[in-house]
Structures are given as C-alpha cells and as structure tokens.
Amino acid sequence: CLANGRKDKEYLKWRWKPNDCDIPNFNVSVVLEKLRGKRIVFVGDSLSRNQWESMICLLMTGVEDKSSVYEVNGHKITRRIRYLSVRFKSFNFTIEFYRSVYLVQPGSKPKSAPKRVKFTLQLDKLDDISTEWINSDILIFGTGHWWTPGKLFNS
C-alpha cells in the first residue's frame, strides 16, 4: 500500500501472468459486491497475515468512506495479536486473521527425543482456536513455509 510509505510506484504496474493463461485484472468493485454479507477467514503464520493485510489494502481502494472500515475490537494490526477482524461496514462483511503457525496443536517433547527436538506436533488435533473458523464463508489456510526440512529439522 502506498499508505504504508512506499515512495516508488513502479510496482503498481507489475502483473503476474502465467504462460497460456489470461487472468483478468483485479476489479475491486466486483470483489466488494461478491463479498457482501460474507465472513472471510485467513488462518496461518506471518505470511498469511501479510496476505490478509494486502487483501484489506486492495479492498480499501474501492471504499469511499474509509472510516466505515475498522478493526472490530479496536486493535492495531500487530504481530503479537492472535486474532484480528476488519469489518467493511458498508458491505456487511469481515476479513479475519487467526494466527496458527502449524494449524495443529503443539505437543510436548518425548523423553527419549534428542536435545535438538523442542516439541512435537499433534497432527490429529487442530489448533485450539480452530472452532473459531467454523461458519466462515471463505477459509484460507497458509503455513507452507514452516513445513520445509530446514524449519522442522535442524542438524
């Protein structure tokens, strides 16, 4: 967002275009109408939060009364808050973010585990905040960069 202080505007001309595929330009008016009355939920790590923020910035360009868009609990958008919800009042929808790094619950370190093991992941148990994701109209998960060998297994 220009509002965040970026000086140059060249990036505004960037366009991702895969071979043999024509993706239409983002039409904020159409998207705002399609989201009317919906609950959109992003779940994941800092990359998901960045995507959530970017989506809000994109959608804000189509809102005339900027004061009609606000964080529901009055929070500032920071990395420390586990749950954030931005309401687009004039379109009656929210875009929420739930911080859940692995999507599942962390478990304790087994007694027989090597010292380098700090904790385990309980892959059969969703994160304890997963009940909050219920009844969303659109649910977007993202934790991909934590599942690489370098993040999971330190030598």
Salt bridges, closest charged atoms under 4 A:
ASP8 OD1 - ARG6 NE 2.91
GLU10 OE2 - LYS13 NZ 3.48
ASP22 OD1 - ARG15 NH2 3.45
GLU33 OE2 - ARG36 NH2 2.72
ASP45 OD2 - HIS145 NE2 3.41
GLU53 OE2 - ARG49 NH1 2.92
GLU71 OE1 - HIS75 ND1 3.66
GLU96 OE2 - ARG39 NE 2.77
ASP127 OD1 - ARG82 NH2 2.72
ASP128 OD1 - ARG82 NH1 3.36
